[in-house]
């Protein structure tokens, strides 16, 4: 059932900008960005919105999460026709059709200048590590199980060099030629949640591809004693991907919040 019929949809423009806050379990999705022939969060969400409203929509997202990465606070925006648009009905319809893998937490009309990506001033990610000998099947989809004991003090000391503006080439996949990998990190910290659960929180104006996972992978090497906390500054200054550790698995990562 659409919000209005095809005849009306064919003769209208799209004057209203809609903002949605979306949560999803990235398991089984090939990332957020739509790609023909593969199941993605953005492609699935856009196709379902189109089915409900009765005309195509084009989504802009705050962060293009990778395959297997989750989100609690992903933000998307798109243009819609005001006539017949009932956001409460749209939200309920989407959650019924997509939940629990994809859930629209909030939906609202915003100013036409709002852009989910360009209007954002910061993104906050969380990475969860289960650090105890025995795995937990109920955390297996959302936390990286590391059986070897980690030195929390070493993890904490490794955070300070990350904060500030740096070239993060050592932690990012190479982008297009001449693209800058300079990013400003506002905050980075490890939290001990108890019972073996550790969480890494990081906020930055923007992130490059695999940046958070590569930072976490390197820090876990430090926590295991394979590297020293003091090595983090040297790794950053190297601006060489081979200087850092391997990326942590995607399933422990969650786009937690986008700041506007």
N, C-alpha and C positions, 0 to 999 in steps of 0.2 A: 504494500500500500504506500503510495507516494503522498507528499504533503500537498500537491496540486497536480492537475492533469497535464498531459503532454501538450495540449494546445496552448495552454497558458505558458508552459515552460519554454515553448519555441519562440515566444514573442517578447521575452523579458530580458532585462539586463541584470547584473549582479551587484547591487549597490551596497550590500551589507557585508562587513567583514566579521567573521566568527573566530573566536579563540577557544581552543579546547585544551584542557590538561588531561593527559592520557597516561595510564599505567599499563604495563604489559610484561608478560613473561616471555623473554626472547627465545626460549627453547623452541626449536622447530622452525624458527624464522631465519631467513638469510639477511639479517640486519633490518634497518628501517627503510632505507631508500628503495623506491619501487624499481624493479628490474623485470623485464618481460621473461616469462618462463620459470620464475622462481617465486616462492612464497615469502613475501616481506611484510613487515608490520605496516609500513606506509601504503603499500599497494593494496593490502587487505582492507585497511581502514578507509582509504579513498573509494574503493569499489563498493564498500558497504554504505558509505554516506551517499554515493551516487544512486544506489539502489533505493534508498529511503526517500531522498528528495526528488529524484526523477530527472536529474541532469548531472553532467560531469562536474567534478570539483577538482581543483589542483591544490594539493597540500604543500605548505611550507613548514618545515620543522625546525626546532631550536638546535637539535643535535642529531646527526646521522649515526646512530649507534650501529656497531658491527654485529655480525652473526653471533647469536647466543647471548648478547648483552641485554639486560633488563632495563626497565624504567619505572619510576614512580611519579616523576614530575616532568615527563616530556610535554612540550607545548607545540601545538600545531595551529596554523591559521589558514583560512581559505575564504573566498568570496561566495556569497549566497544571495538568492533573491529574497527580499524582505517579505513579499506577499506570501502568506500562508506558512511562514517559517515559525515553527514552534520548537524552541530549543529544548524544552523539557521533554517533549515527545521524541525529538531526535535523539537525545541522550539515552532515554529509556529504550528506544528501538535498537540503537547501536549496542548497548550493553546486553540486551537480550540476544542479539544475533552474534556478538563477538566474545562475550564473557565466557569464562573468566580469563582467557588468555590475553584479551585486550579489553580495557575498561576505560570509558570516558568519565573522569572524576568530576570535571566541571566544564560547562559550556556557557559562553556569554558573547554578546555583541560588543565590539570594540571600535575605536576610531579607525577610519580607513587608512591611516598612516601606520598602524601597527603591523609589524612583521615578526613572526615567531623567531626568526633567525637574527635579522639585523637590529631589532629593537632590544635584544638581550644584552645585558651588561656583564653578566657572569653566569657560569654553569657550575653546579656542584655535583660531584660524583662520589659514590661510596663503593668501596671494595671490601668484601667480607672474606675472612680467612678462618677456617675451623682448624685450630692448632691443638690437636690431641690425637693419641694413637688410634682410636677407634672412630671410623666415619659415622656420620649420622644420615640415614636415608632421607630424613625429612628436611635436610639442609643441602642435599646433594645437587640440587638445581640452582642454588643461589649462593653457595660458598665454596671456596677452594679448600679442599682438605689437604693440609700439610701435616704429616705425622711427626716429623722431626721437630724437637723443641725450638722455638724461636726466641731470641733475645729481644724483649720489648724495649729495653733501653737503647739497644743498637738501632732498632727501627725508628724510635723517637728522634735520636740524634741525626739520623739520615734525612729527616724532614727539613731542617733549617736551610741547607743549601738549595733546596728546591724552590723556596719562597722567594719571590721577586721576579724581575724581568730577565730572562735568559734565552739563549738560543738552545732549543731542546732537540737539536738534530740527533743527539745520542739516544733519544727515546722515541723517535718518530719514524714511520715509514717515509721514504723519500717522496715528496710531492712533485708537482709539475716543475720543470726547470725554472729557476729564479724565484720560486715561491719562498717566502720567509717562514722560518720555523721559530721565530721569536714569539714567546708567549709570556704573559704576566700572571704568575700564580699568587693569589691573595692569601691563601692559607693551606696548610697541609699538616695532618696530624694522625697519629694512631691512637685508638681507644681500646682499652681492655674491657670487654663487655661481660667477662666472667665465663666460667665453664668452658674455657678454651676458645671462645669466640673473640676474634680481633677484627677491628674495622678501621679502614683507612679512609679518611675524609679529605677531599681536596677541592678547592675552589679556584677558578681562573677565569679570566675574561673570555678565553677560548682555548680549545685543545686541538692538537694535531692528531693524525691517525695513529691509534694504538699508544698514545702518550701515557695515559693513566696505567694501562696494563703493563707497559714496559717499566715504568717507575716502580710499580708494585713488585714486578718480577725481580728487579734489581735489589729492592729493599729486602725482599725475602731471602735473597742470597746473602745479604748482610746479616739478617737475623739468624741464618744458619751457620754463620761464621766463614762463609766462602769469600766474602769481601768485608772490608772495614767501613764503618760509618763515615770516616774521613775520606773514603774513596769517592763518595758521591760528588763532591766539588770537582774532583779531577775528571770524573766521567762527564759531567756537564760541560766542562771547559774543552774536552776532547772534540765535541761536536762530531762524534763518530758512532754510528749505530753499533759497531762491533765492540765498543768499549763497555756497553751496558749489558745487563742480563736479558734472558729471553722473556717475552711478554707473559704475564700471568694468564691463566685460562679466562675466556670471556665470561663464563657463567657466574663468576663472583662479582662482576661489575654491574652497577646500577646508576643510571642517570637520575639523581635524586631530586634536583630542583633547578629551575632556571630563574634567574633574577632579572627583573626589568626596572 
